[in-house]
Amino acid sequence: MSLSGYTDYPFSAEEFGRGTDTPRQQAPIRAIEVLTWDRNKYVDVRVAGLEGTFNIKYGYCYREEGRCGDVPTFTFEELETLPRCLPEDEPEAPSI
């Protein structure tokens, strides 16, 4: 199970060791696949155009294409459908 959505979170090499965005500058809106939720603040996501998975706060994951505050985030009921962690064969997502 996963959730399809969007994010405007900046994915920079400075934070994640990979990525294309400049820290503290507006990033493009990208399609994402939300894979897990830790039952607290963090989700693992796959990001369109970037390799691997990333661990970000769920508040940066939106149900509709748009920017933070302009579009709804996923509800807890939606997030609860996700597993708590990635399967062991997936590379570990770095936390921010």
PAVEXZA-946412 format. One record per atom (N, C-alpha, C): residue number from 1; residue in one letter; atom name; x, y, z. Coordinates in nm, 2 decimals. Layout:
N
<vofi: NUM&vexba: A&mido: CA&xx: X&yy: Y&zz: Z>
...
***
This chain:
96
<vofi: 1&vexba: M&mido: N&xx: 0.08&yy: -0.12&zz: 0.00>
<vofi: 1&vexba: M&mido: CA&xx: 0.00&yy: 0.00&zz: 0.00>
<vofi: 1&vexba: M&mido: C&xx: 0.09&yy: 0.12&zz: 0.00>
<vofi: 2&vexba: S&mido: N&xx: 0.05&yy: 0.22&zz: -0.08>
<vofi: 2&vexba: S&mido: CA&xx: 0.12&yy: 0.35&zz: -0.08>
<vofi: 2&vexba: S&mido: C&xx: 0.02&yy: 0.46&zz: -0.11>
<vofi: 3&vexba: L&mido: N&xx: 0.05&yy: 0.58&zz: -0.09>
<vofi: 3&vexba: L&mido: CA&xx: -0.04&yy: 0.70&zz: -0.12>
<vofi: 3&vexba: L&mido: C&xx: 0.03&yy: 0.78&zz: -0.23>
<vofi: 4&vexba: S&mido: N&xx: -0.04&yy: 0.82&zz: -0.33>
<vofi: 4&vexba: S&mido: CA&xx: 0.02&yy: 0.91&zz: -0.43>
<vofi: 4&vexba: S&mido: C&xx: -0.02&yy: 1.05&zz: -0.39>
<vofi: 5&vexba: G&mido: N&xx: 0.08&yy: 1.14&zz: -0.41>
<vofi: 5&vexba: G&mido: CA&xx: 0.06&yy: 1.28&zz: -0.37>
<vofi: 5&vexba: G&mido: C&xx: 0.17&yy: 1.37&zz: -0.43>
<vofi: 6&vexba: Y&mido: N&xx: 0.19&yy: 1.48&zz: -0.36>
<vofi: 6&vexba: Y&mido: CA&xx: 0.28&yy: 1.58&zz: -0.40>
<vofi: 6&vexba: Y&mido: C&xx: 0.36&yy: 1.64&zz: -0.29>
<vofi: 7&vexba: T&mido: N&xx: 0.47&yy: 1.70&zz: -0.32>
<vofi: 7&vexba: T&mido: CA&xx: 0.55&yy: 1.78&zz: -0.22>
<vofi: 7&vexba: T&mido: C&xx: 0.62&yy: 1.89&zz: -0.28>
<vofi: 8&vexba: D&mido: N&xx: 0.65&yy: 1.99&zz: -0.20>
<vofi: 8&vexba: D&mido: CA&xx: 0.73&yy: 2.11&zz: -0.25>
<vofi: 8&vexba: D&mido: C&xx: 0.86&yy: 2.11&zz: -0.16>
<vofi: 9&vexba: Y&mido: N&xx: 0.89&yy: 2.00&zz: -0.09>
<vofi: 9&vexba: Y&mido: CA&xx: 1.00&yy: 2.00&zz: -0.01>
<vofi: 9&vexba: Y&mido: C&xx: 1.13&yy: 2.00&zz: -0.09>
<vofi: 10&vexba: P&mido: N&xx: 1.23&yy: 2.08&zz: -0.05>
<vofi: 10&vexba: P&mido: CA&xx: 1.36&yy: 2.08&zz: -0.13>
<vofi: 10&vexba: P&mido: C&xx: 1.45&yy: 1.96&zz: -0.09>
<vofi: 11&vexba: F&mido: N&xx: 1.49&yy: 1.89&zz: -0.19>
<vofi: 11&vexba: F&mido: CA&xx: 1.57&yy: 1.77&zz: -0.18>
<vofi: 11&vexba: F&mido: C&xx: 1.71&yy: 1.81&zz: -0.23>
<vofi: 12&vexba: S&mido: N&xx: 1.80&yy: 1.84&zz: -0.13>
<vofi: 12&vexba: S&mido: CA&xx: 1.93&yy: 1.89&zz: -0.16>
<vofi: 12&vexba: S&mido: C&xx: 2.04&yy: 1.79&zz: -0.12>
<vofi: 13&vexba: A&mido: N&xx: 2.15&yy: 1.79&zz: -0.20>
<vofi: 13&vexba: A&mido: CA&xx: 2.27&yy: 1.71&zz: -0.16>
<vofi: 13&vexba: A&mido: C&xx: 2.32&yy: 1.74&zz: -0.03>
<vofi: 14&vexba: E&mido: N&xx: 2.31&yy: 1.87&zz: 0.02>
<vofi: 14&vexba: E&mido: CA&xx: 2.36&yy: 1.91&zz: 0.15>
<vofi: 14&vexba: E&mido: C&xx: 2.28&yy: 1.84&zz: 0.26>
<vofi: 15&vexba: E&mido: N&xx: 2.15&yy: 1.82&zz: 0.25>
<vofi: 15&vexba: E&mido: CA&xx: 2.08&yy: 1.75&zz: 0.35>
<vofi: 15&vexba: E&mido: C&xx: 2.08&yy: 1.60&zz: 0.34>
<vofi: 16&vexba: F&mido: N&xx: 2.07&yy: 1.55&zz: 0.22>
<vofi: 16&vexba: F&mido: CA&xx: 2.05&yy: 1.41&zz: 0.19>
<vofi: 16&vexba: F&mido: C&xx: 2.17&yy: 1.33&zz: 0.13>
<vofi: 17&vexba: G&mido: N&xx: 2.27&yy: 1.41&zz: 0.09>
<vofi: 17&vexba: G&mido: CA&xx: 2.38&yy: 1.34&zz: 0.02>
<vofi: 17&vexba: G&mido: C&xx: 2.35&yy: 1.32&zz: -0.13>
<vofi: 18&vexba: R&mido: N&xx: 2.23&yy: 1.36&zz: -0.17>
<vofi: 18&vexba: R&mido: CA&xx: 2.19&yy: 1.35&zz: -0.31>
<vofi: 18&vexba: R&mido: C&xx: 2.07&yy: 1.45&zz: -0.32>
<vofi: 19&vexba: G&mido: N&xx: 2.04&yy: 1.48&zz: -0.44>
<vofi: 19&vexba: G&mido: CA&xx: 1.93&yy: 1.57&zz: -0.47>
<vofi: 19&vexba: G&mido: C&xx: 1.97&yy: 1.69&zz: -0.55>
<vofi: 20&vexba: T&mido: N&xx: 1.88&yy: 1.76&zz: -0.60>
<vofi: 20&vexba: T&mido: CA&xx: 1.91&yy: 1.87&zz: -0.70>
<vofi: 20&vexba: T&mido: C&xx: 1.87&yy: 2.01&zz: -0.65>
<vofi: 21&vexba: D&mido: N&xx: 1.81&yy: 2.02&zz: -0.54>
<vofi: 21&vexba: D&mido: CA&xx: 1.76&yy: 2.15&zz: -0.50>
<vofi: 21&vexba: D&mido: C&xx: 1.86&yy: 2.23&zz: -0.41>
<vofi: 22&vexba: T&mido: N&xx: 1.84&yy: 2.36&zz: -0.41>
<vofi: 22&vexba: T&mido: CA&xx: 1.93&yy: 2.45&zz: -0.32>
<vofi: 22&vexba: T&mido: C&xx: 1.86&yy: 2.46&zz: -0.19>
<vofi: 23&vexba: P&mido: N&xx: 1.93&yy: 2.44&zz: -0.08>
<vofi: 23&vexba: P&mido: CA&xx: 1.87&yy: 2.45&zz: 0.05>
<vofi: 23&vexba: P&mido: C&xx: 1.81&yy: 2.59&zz: 0.08>
<vofi: 24&vexba: R&mido: N&xx: 1.70&yy: 2.59&zz: 0.15>
<vofi: 24&vexba: R&mido: CA&xx: 1.64&yy: 2.72&zz: 0.19>
<vofi: 24&vexba: R&mido: C&xx: 1.59&yy: 2.80&zz: 0.07>
<vofi: 25&vexba: Q&mido: N&xx: 1.57&yy: 2.74&zz: -0.04>
<vofi: 25&vexba: Q&mido: CA&xx: 1.51&yy: 2.80&zz: -0.16>
<vofi: 25&vexba: Q&mido: C&xx: 1.39&yy: 2.72&zz: -0.20>
<vofi: 26&vexba: Q&mido: N&xx: 1.29&yy: 2.79&zz: -0.26>
<vofi: 26&vexba: Q&mido: CA&xx: 1.17&yy: 2.72&zz: -0.31>
<vofi: 26&vexba: Q&mido: C&xx: 1.20&yy: 2.61&zz: -0.41>
<vofi: 27&vexba: A&mido: N&xx: 1.15&yy: 2.50&zz: -0.38>
<vofi: 27&vexba: A&mido: CA&xx: 1.17&yy: 2.38&zz: -0.47>
<vofi: 27&vexba: A&mido: C&xx: 1.05&yy: 2.36&zz: -0.56>
<vofi: 28&vexba: P&mido: N&xx: 1.07&yy: 2.29&zz: -0.67>
<vofi: 28&vexba: P&mido: CA&xx: 0.95&yy: 2.26&zz: -0.75>
<vofi: 28&vexba: P&mido: C&xx: 0.85&yy: 2.17&zz: -0.68>
<vofi: 29&vexba: I&mido: N&xx: 0.73&yy: 2.17&zz: -0.73>
<vofi: 29&vexba: I&mido: CA&xx: 0.63&yy: 2.07&zz: -0.68>
<vofi: 29&vexba: I&mido: C&xx: 0.65&yy: 1.95&zz: -0.75>
<vofi: 30&vexba: R&mido: N&xx: 0.67&yy: 1.83&zz: -0.68>
<vofi: 30&vexba: R&mido: CA&xx: 0.69&yy: 1.71&zz: -0.74>
<vofi: 30&vexba: R&mido: C&xx: 0.59&yy: 1.60&zz: -0.70>
<vofi: 31&vexba: A&mido: N&xx: 0.57&yy: 1.51&zz: -0.79>
<vofi: 31&vexba: A&mido: CA&xx: 0.48&yy: 1.39&zz: -0.75>
<vofi: 31&vexba: A&mido: C&xx: 0.56&yy: 1.30&zz: -0.66>
<vofi: 32&vexba: I&mido: N&xx: 0.49&yy: 1.24&zz: -0.56>
<vofi: 32&vexba: I&mido: CA&xx: 0.56&yy: 1.15&zz: -0.47>
<vofi: 32&vexba: I&mido: C&xx: 0.47&yy: 1.03&zz: -0.45>
<vofi: 33&vexba: E&mido: N&xx: 0.53&yy: 0.93&zz: -0.40>
<vofi: 33&vexba: E&mido: CA&xx: 0.46&yy: 0.81&zz: -0.35>
<vofi: 33&vexba: E&mido: C&xx: 0.50&yy: 0.79&zz: -0.20>
<vofi: 34&vexba: V&mido: N&xx: 0.40&yy: 0.80&zz: -0.11>
<vofi: 34&vexba: V&mido: CA&xx: 0.43&yy: 0.79&zz: 0.03>
<vofi: 34&vexba: V&mido: C&xx: 0.42&yy: 0.64&zz: 0.06>
<vofi: 35&vexba: L&mido: N&xx: 0.54&yy: 0.59&zz: 0.12>
<vofi: 35&vexba: L&mido: CA&xx: 0.55&yy: 0.45&zz: 0.14>
<vofi: 35&vexba: L&mido: C&xx: 0.53&yy: 0.40&zz: 0.28>
<vofi: 36&vexba: T&mido: N&xx: 0.57&yy: 0.48&zz: 0.38>
<vofi: 36&vexba: T&mido: CA&xx: 0.56&yy: 0.44&zz: 0.52>
<vofi: 36&vexba: T&mido: C&xx: 0.53&yy: 0.56&zz: 0.60>
<vofi: 37&vexba: W&mido: N&xx: 0.48&yy: 0.54&zz: 0.72>
<vofi: 37&vexba: W&mido: CA&xx: 0.46&yy: 0.64&zz: 0.82>
<vofi: 37&vexba: W&mido: C&xx: 0.50&yy: 0.58&zz: 0.96>
<vofi: 38&vexba: D&mido: N&xx: 0.58&yy: 0.65&zz: 1.03>
<vofi: 38&vexba: D&mido: CA&xx: 0.64&yy: 0.60&zz: 1.16>
<vofi: 38&vexba: D&mido: C&xx: 0.54&yy: 0.61&zz: 1.28>
<vofi: 39&vexba: R&mido: N&xx: 0.42&yy: 0.66&zz: 1.25>
<vofi: 39&vexba: R&mido: CA&xx: 0.32&yy: 0.68&zz: 1.35>
<vofi: 39&vexba: R&mido: C&xx: 0.35&yy: 0.80&zz: 1.44>
<vofi: 40&vexba: N&mido: N&xx: 0.44&yy: 0.89&zz: 1.39>
<vofi: 40&vexba: N&mido: CA&xx: 0.48&yy: 1.01&zz: 1.46>
<vofi: 40&vexba: N&mido: C&xx: 0.48&yy: 1.12&zz: 1.36>
<vofi: 41&vexba: K&mido: N&xx: 0.60&yy: 1.16&zz: 1.31>
<vofi: 41&vexba: K&mido: CA&xx: 0.61&yy: 1.28&zz: 1.22>
<vofi: 41&vexba: K&mido: C&xx: 0.66&yy: 1.24&zz: 1.08>
<vofi: 42&vexba: Y&mido: N&xx: 0.72&yy: 1.13&zz: 1.06>
<vofi: 42&vexba: Y&mido: CA&xx: 0.80&yy: 1.11&zz: 0.94>
<vofi: 42&vexba: Y&mido: C&xx: 0.74&yy: 1.00&zz: 0.85>
<vofi: 43&vexba: V&mido: N&xx: 0.76&yy: 1.02&zz: 0.72>
<vofi: 43&vexba: V&mido: CA&xx: 0.72&yy: 0.93&zz: 0.62>
<vofi: 43&vexba: V&mido: C&xx: 0.84&yy: 0.90&zz: 0.53>
<vofi: 44&vexba: D&mido: N&xx: 0.84&yy: 0.79&zz: 0.47>
<vofi: 44&vexba: D&mido: CA&xx: 0.94&yy: 0.75&zz: 0.36>
<vofi: 44&vexba: D&mido: C&xx: 0.87&yy: 0.78&zz: 0.23>
<vofi: 45&vexba: V&mido: N&xx: 0.93&yy: 0.85&zz: 0.14>
<vofi: 45&vexba: V&mido: CA&xx: 0.87&yy: 0.88&zz: 0.01>
<vofi: 45&vexba: V&mido: C&xx: 0.97&yy: 0.85&zz: -0.10>
<vofi: 46&vexba: R&mido: N&xx: 0.91&yy: 0.81&zz: -0.22>
<vofi: 46&vexba: R&mido: CA&xx: 0.98&yy: 0.81&zz: -0.35>
<vofi: 46&vexba: R&mido: C&xx: 0.94&yy: 0.94&zz: -0.42>
<vofi: 47&vexba: V&mido: N&xx: 1.04&yy: 1.00&zz: -0.48>
<vofi: 47&vexba: V&mido: CA&xx: 1.01&yy: 1.13&zz: -0.54>
<vofi: 47&vexba: V&mido: C&xx: 1.03&yy: 1.12&zz: -0.69>
<vofi: 48&vexba: A&mido: N&xx: 0.94&yy: 1.17&zz: -0.77>
<vofi: 48&vexba: A&mido: CA&xx: 0.95&yy: 1.17&zz: -0.91>
<vofi: 48&vexba: A&mido: C&xx: 1.08&yy: 1.24&zz: -0.96>
<vofi: 49&vexba: G&mido: N&xx: 1.16&yy: 1.18&zz: -1.04>
<vofi: 49&vexba: G&mido: CA&xx: 1.28&yy: 1.24&zz: -1.09>
<vofi: 49&vexba: G&mido: C&xx: 1.41&yy: 1.22&zz: -1.00>
<vofi: 50&vexba: L&mido: N&xx: 1.39&yy: 1.16&zz: -0.88>
<vofi: 50&vexba: L&mido: CA&xx: 1.50&yy: 1.14&zz: -0.79>
<vofi: 50&vexba: L&mido: C&xx: 1.51&yy: 0.99&zz: -0.76>
<vofi: 51&vexba: E&mido: N&xx: 1.63&yy: 0.94&zz: -0.74>
<vofi: 51&vexba: E&mido: CA&xx: 1.65&yy: 0.80&zz: -0.71>
<vofi: 51&vexba: E&mido: C&xx: 1.64&yy: 0.77&zz: -0.56>
<vofi: 52&vexba: G&mido: N&xx: 1.59&yy: 0.65&zz: -0.52>
<vofi: 52&vexba: G&mido: CA&xx: 1.59&yy: 0.61&zz: -0.38>
<vofi: 52&vexba: G&mido: C&xx: 1.47&yy: 0.66&zz: -0.31>
<vofi: 53&vexba: T&mido: N&xx: 1.48&yy: 0.65&zz: -0.18>
<vofi: 53&vexba: T&mido: CA&xx: 1.37&yy: 0.70&zz: -0.09>
<vofi: 53&vexba: T&mido: C&xx: 1.43&yy: 0.81&zz: 0.00>
<vofi: 54&vexba: F&mido: N&xx: 1.34&yy: 0.89&zz: 0.05>
<vofi: 54&vexba: F&mido: CA&xx: 1.37&yy: 1.00&zz: 0.14>
<vofi: 54&vexba: F&mido: C&xx: 1.28&yy: 1.00&zz: 0.26>
<vofi: 55&vexba: N&mido: N&xx: 1.33&yy: 1.04&zz: 0.37>
<vofi: 55&vexba: N&mido: CA&xx: 1.25&yy: 1.04&zz: 0.50>
<vofi: 55&vexba: N&mido: C&xx: 1.22&yy: 1.19&zz: 0.53>
<vofi: 56&vexba: I&mido: N&xx: 1.10&yy: 1.23&zz: 0.52>
<vofi: 56&vexba: I&mido: CA&xx: 1.06&yy: 1.37&zz: 0.55>
<vofi: 56&vexba: I&mido: C&xx: 0.94&yy: 1.38&zz: 0.64>
<vofi: 57&vexba: K&mido: N&xx: 0.91&yy: 1.49&zz: 0.70>
<vofi: 57&vexba: K&mido: CA&xx: 0.79&yy: 1.51&zz: 0.78>
<vofi: 57&vexba: K&mido: C&xx: 0.67&yy: 1.50&zz: 0.69>
<vofi: 58&vexba: Y&mido: N&xx: 0.57&yy: 1.43&zz: 0.75>
<vofi: 58&vexba: Y&mido: CA&xx: 0.44&yy: 1.41&zz: 0.67>
<vofi: 58&vexba: Y&mido: C&xx: 0.37&yy: 1.54&zz: 0.63>
<vofi: 59&vexba: G&mido: N&xx: 0.39&yy: 1.65&zz: 0.71>
<vofi: 59&vexba: G&mido: CA&xx: 0.33&yy: 1.77&zz: 0.68>
<vofi: 59&vexba: G&mido: C&xx: 0.37&yy: 1.83&zz: 0.55>
<vofi: 60&vexba: Y&mido: N&xx: 0.48&yy: 1.78&zz: 0.49>
<vofi: 60&vexba: Y&mido: CA&xx: 0.52&yy: 1.83&zz: 0.35>
<vofi: 60&vexba: Y&mido: C&xx: 0.46&yy: 1.74&zz: 0.24>
<vofi: 61&vexba: C&mido: N&xx: 0.37&yy: 1.65&zz: 0.27>
<vofi: 61&vexba: C&mido: CA&xx: 0.31&yy: 1.56&zz: 0.17>
<vofi: 61&vexba: C&mido: C&xx: 0.17&yy: 1.60&zz: 0.16>
<vofi: 62&vexba: Y&mido: N&xx: 0.13&yy: 1.63&zz: 0.03>
<vofi: 62&vexba: Y&mido: CA&xx: 0.00&yy: 1.69&zz: 0.01>
<vofi: 62&vexba: Y&mido: C&xx: -0.08&yy: 1.59&zz: -0.08>
<vofi: 63&vexba: R&mido: N&xx: -0.21&yy: 1.60&zz: -0.06>
<vofi: 63&vexba: R&mido: CA&xx: -0.31&yy: 1.51&zz: -0.14>
<vofi: 63&vexba: R&mido: C&xx: -0.33&yy: 1.57&zz: -0.28>
<vofi: 64&vexba: E&mido: N&xx: -0.31&yy: 1.70&zz: -0.30>
<vofi: 64&vexba: E&mido: CA&xx: -0.33&yy: 1.76&zz: -0.43>
<vofi: 64&vexba: E&mido: C&xx: -0.20&yy: 1.84&zz: -0.46>
<vofi: 65&vexba: E&mido: N&xx: -0.18&yy: 1.87&zz: -0.59>
<vofi: 65&vexba: E&mido: CA&xx: -0.07&yy: 1.94&zz: -0.64>
<vofi: 65&vexba: E&mido: C&xx: -0.08&yy: 2.09&zz: -0.59>
<vofi: 66&vexba: G&mido: N&xx: 0.03&yy: 2.13&zz: -0.52>
<vofi: 66&vexba: G&mido: CA&xx: 0.03&yy: 2.27&zz: -0.47>
<vofi: 66&vexba: G&mido: C&xx: 0.13&yy: 2.29&zz: -0.36>
<vofi: 67&vexba: R&mido: N&xx: 0.13&yy: 2.40&zz: -0.30>
<vofi: 67&vexba: R&mido: CA&xx: 0.23&yy: 2.44&zz: -0.20>
<vofi: 67&vexba: R&mido: C&xx: 0.17&yy: 2.43&zz: -0.06>
<vofi: 68&vexba: C&mido: N&xx: 0.26&yy: 2.42&zz: 0.04>
<vofi: 68&vexba: C&mido: CA&xx: 0.23&yy: 2.41&zz: 0.18>
<vofi: 68&vexba: C&mido: C&xx: 0.13&yy: 2.52&zz: 0.22>
<vofi: 69&vexba: G&mido: N&xx: 0.02&yy: 2.49&zz: 0.28>
<vofi: 69&vexba: G&mido: CA&xx: -0.08&yy: 2.58&zz: 0.33>
<vofi: 69&vexba: G&mido: C&xx: -0.19&yy: 2.61&zz: 0.22>
<vofi: 70&vexba: D&mido: N&xx: -0.16&yy: 2.57&zz: 0.10>
<vofi: 70&vexba: D&mido: CA&xx: -0.26&yy: 2.60&zz: -0.01>
<vofi: 70&vexba: D&mido: C&xx: -0.34&yy: 2.47&zz: -0.04>
<vofi: 71&vexba: V&mido: N&xx: -0.29&yy: 2.35&zz: -0.01>
<vofi: 71&vexba: V&mido: CA&xx: -0.36&yy: 2.23&zz: -0.04>
<vofi: 71&vexba: V&mido: C&xx: -0.35&yy: 2.14&zz: 0.09>
<vofi: 72&vexba: P&mido: N&xx: -0.45&yy: 2.04&zz: 0.09>
<vofi: 72&vexba: P&mido: CA&xx: -0.46&yy: 1.96&zz: 0.21>
<vofi: 72&vexba: P&mido: C&xx: -0.34&yy: 1.85&zz: 0.22>
<vofi: 73&vexba: T&mido: N&xx: -0.30&yy: 1.82&zz: 0.34>
<vofi: 73&vexba: T&mido: CA&xx: -0.21&yy: 1.71&zz: 0.37>
<vofi: 73&vexba: T&mido: C&xx: -0.29&yy: 1.59&zz: 0.38>
<vofi: 74&vexba: F&mido: N&xx: -0.22&yy: 1.47&zz: 0.39>
<vofi: 74&vexba: F&mido: CA&xx: -0.29&yy: 1.35&zz: 0.42>
<vofi: 74&vexba: F&mido: C&xx: -0.34&yy: 1.34&zz: 0.56>
<vofi: 75&vexba: T&mido: N&xx: -0.46&yy: 1.28&zz: 0.58>
<vofi: 75&vexba: T&mido: CA&xx: -0.52&yy: 1.26&zz: 0.71>
<vofi: 75&vexba: T&mido: C&xx: -0.45&yy: 1.15&zz: 0.78>
<vofi: 76&vexba: F&mido: N&xx: -0.46&yy: 1.15&zz: 0.92>
<vofi: 76&vexba: F&mido: CA&xx: -0.41&yy: 1.04&zz: 0.99>
<vofi: 76&vexba: F&mido: C&xx: -0.47&yy: 0.90&zz: 0.95>
<vofi: 77&vexba: E&mido: N&xx: -0.60&yy: 0.91&zz: 0.92>
<vofi: 77&vexba: E&mido: CA&xx: -0.67&yy: 0.78&zz: 0.87>
<vofi: 77&vexba: E&mido: C&xx: -0.60&yy: 0.73&zz: 0.74>
<vofi: 78&vexba: E&mido: N&xx: -0.56&yy: 0.82&zz: 0.65>
<vofi: 78&vexba: E&mido: CA&xx: -0.49&yy: 0.78&zz: 0.53>
<vofi: 78&vexba: E&mido: C&xx: -0.36&yy: 0.72&zz: 0.56>
<vofi: 79&vexba: L&mido: N&xx: -0.28&yy: 0.80&zz: 0.65>
<vofi: 79&vexba: L&mido: CA&xx: -0.15&yy: 0.76&zz: 0.68>
<vofi: 79&vexba: L&mido: C&xx: -0.14&yy: 0.62&zz: 0.75>
<vofi: 80&vexba: E&mido: N&xx: -0.25&yy: 0.59&zz: 0.84>
<vofi: 80&vexba: E&mido: CA&xx: -0.25&yy: 0.47&zz: 0.91>
<vofi: 80&vexba: E&mido: C&xx: -0.26&yy: 0.35&zz: 0.82>
<vofi: 81&vexba: T&mido: N&xx: -0.30&yy: 0.36&zz: 0.69>
<vofi: 81&vexba: T&mido: CA&xx: -0.30&yy: 0.25&zz: 0.60>
<vofi: 81&vexba: T&mido: C&xx: -0.16&yy: 0.21&zz: 0.56>
<vofi: 82&vexba: L&mido: N&xx: -0.06&yy: 0.29&zz: 0.59>
<vofi: 82&vexba: L&mido: CA&xx: 0.08&yy: 0.26&zz: 0.55>
<vofi: 82&vexba: L&mido: C&xx: 0.15&yy: 0.18&zz: 0.65>
<vofi: 83&vexba: P&mido: N&xx: 0.25&yy: 0.10&zz: 0.61>
<vofi: 83&vexba: P&mido: CA&xx: 0.33&yy: 0.03&zz: 0.71>
<vofi: 83&vexba: P&mido: C&xx: 0.42&yy: 0.13&zz: 0.79>
<vofi: 84&vexba: R&mido: N&xx: 0.47&yy: 0.08&zz: 0.90>
<vofi: 84&vexba: R&mido: CA&xx: 0.56&yy: 0.17&zz: 0.98>
<vofi: 84&vexba: R&mido: C&xx: 0.70&yy: 0.19&zz: 0.92>
<vofi: 85&vexba: C&mido: N&xx: 0.75&yy: 0.09&zz: 0.85>
<vofi: 85&vexba: C&mido: CA&xx: 0.89&yy: 0.10&zz: 0.80>
<vofi: 85&vexba: C&mido: C&xx: 0.90&yy: 0.03&zz: 0.66>
<vofi: 86&vexba: L&mido: N&xx: 1.01&yy: 0.06&zz: 0.60>
<vofi: 86&vexba: L&mido: CA&xx: 1.03&yy: -0.01&zz: 0.47>
<vofi: 86&vexba: L&mido: C&xx: 1.07&yy: -0.15&zz: 0.49>
<vofi: 87&vexba: P&mido: N&xx: 1.05&yy: -0.24&zz: 0.39>
<vofi: 87&vexba: P&mido: CA&xx: 1.10&yy: -0.37&zz: 0.40>
<vofi: 87&vexba: P&mido: C&xx: 1.25&yy: -0.37&zz: 0.41>
<vofi: 88&vexba: E&mido: N&xx: 1.31&yy: -0.47&zz: 0.47>
<vofi: 88&vexba: E&mido: CA&xx: 1.45&yy: -0.48&zz: 0.50>
<vofi: 88&vexba: E&mido: C&xx: 1.54&yy: -0.47&zz: 0.37>
<vofi: 89&vexba: D&mido: N&xx: 1.48&yy: -0.51&zz: 0.26>
<vofi: 89&vexba: D&mido: CA&xx: 1.56&yy: -0.51&zz: 0.13>
<vofi: 89&vexba: D&mido: C&xx: 1.57&yy: -0.37&zz: 0.07>
<vofi: 90&vexba: E&mido: N&xx: 1.49&yy: -0.27&zz: 0.12>
<vofi: 90&vexba: E&mido: CA&xx: 1.50&yy: -0.13&zz: 0.07>
<vofi: 90&vexba: E&mido: C&xx: 1.62&yy: -0.06&zz: 0.14>
<vofi: 91&vexba: P&mido: N&xx: 1.69&yy: 0.03&zz: 0.07>
<vofi: 91&vexba: P&mido: CA&xx: 1.79&yy: 0.11&zz: 0.14>
<vofi: 91&vexba: P&mido: C&xx: 1.73&yy: 0.20&zz: 0.24>
<vofi: 92&vexba: E&mido: N&xx: 1.80&yy: 0.22&zz: 0.35>
<vofi: 92&vexba: E&mido: CA&xx: 1.75&yy: 0.30&zz: 0.46>
<vofi: 92&vexba: E&mido: C&xx: 1.74&yy: 0.45&zz: 0.41>
<vofi: 93&vexba: A&mido: N&xx: 1.63&yy: 0.51&zz: 0.45>
<vofi: 93&vexba: A&mido: CA&xx: 1.61&yy: 0.65&zz: 0.41>
<vofi: 93&vexba: A&mido: C&xx: 1.67&yy: 0.74&zz: 0.52>
<vofi: 94&vexba: P&mido: N&xx: 1.76&yy: 0.84&zz: 0.48>
<vofi: 94&vexba: P&mido: CA&xx: 1.82&yy: 0.93&zz: 0.57>
<vofi: 94&vexba: P&mido: C&xx: 1.71&yy: 1.02&zz: 0.63>
<vofi: 95&vexba: S&mido: N&xx: 1.72&yy: 1.05&zz: 0.77>
<vofi: 95&vexba: S&mido: CA&xx: 1.63&yy: 1.14&zz: 0.83>
<vofi: 95&vexba: S&mido: C&xx: 1.67&yy: 1.28&zz: 0.82>
<vofi: 96&vexba: I&mido: N&xx: 1.58&yy: 1.37&zz: 0.83>
<vofi: 96&vexba: I&mido: CA&xx: 1.61&yy: 1.51&zz: 0.83>
<vofi: 96&vexba: I&mido: C&xx: 1.58&yy: 1.58&zz: 0.96>
***
